[in-house]
């Protein structure tokens, strides 16, 4: 009887650290909220981040939400898009 080949669960090269999908979702939500809620009150921004993170399946971290909300609320509002004629 021949010995069995060694099995490794970790793939060689291209492996990603645990939690990378959650970070991609967080980045997406923060960028989206930064475009739509910049310059608004910190509470409104924090609520938008919280709601959208929950919608994509990420459990929000209150301390991080507060930091992001503080930074986004300090940004100047974007001018409205000019309508194309």
C-alpha positions, -999 to +999 in steps of 0.1 A: +000+000+000+014+034-010+015+063+015-011+090+010-001+124-004+003+152+021-028+175+021-024+212+028-055+234+033-036+266+026-031+273-010+003+284-022+003+321-033-028+342-037-042+335-003-059+364+014-060+372+051-092+365+071-117+392+069-108+407+036-143+405+023-157+425+052-130+452+046-140+454+010-176+459+020-167+485+046-146+504+020-175+503-004-200+517+021-177+544+034-170+556-002-207+556-010-217+575+022-188+600+016-203+609-017-239+612-006-237+625+030-206+647+031-210+680+050-241+667+069-243+663+106-222+637+122-252+619+136-268+616+102-236+603+086-231+578+114-267+565+110-262+562+072-230+542+077-246+520+103-276+512+082-256+505+050-231+483+068-259+463+082-275+460+047-243+445+033-239+420+062-212+437+083-216+442+120-207+479+126-180+489+151-193+520+169-158+535+174-149+532+138-183+545+127-178+576+148-143+582+133-156+578+097-187+600+105-165+627+119-143+628+089-171+627+064-192+654+081-161+677+080-159+674+042-175+702+021-207+693+003-205+685-034-222+708-058-253+693-075-248+678-109-256+700-138-284+685-159-274+677-195-294+693-222 
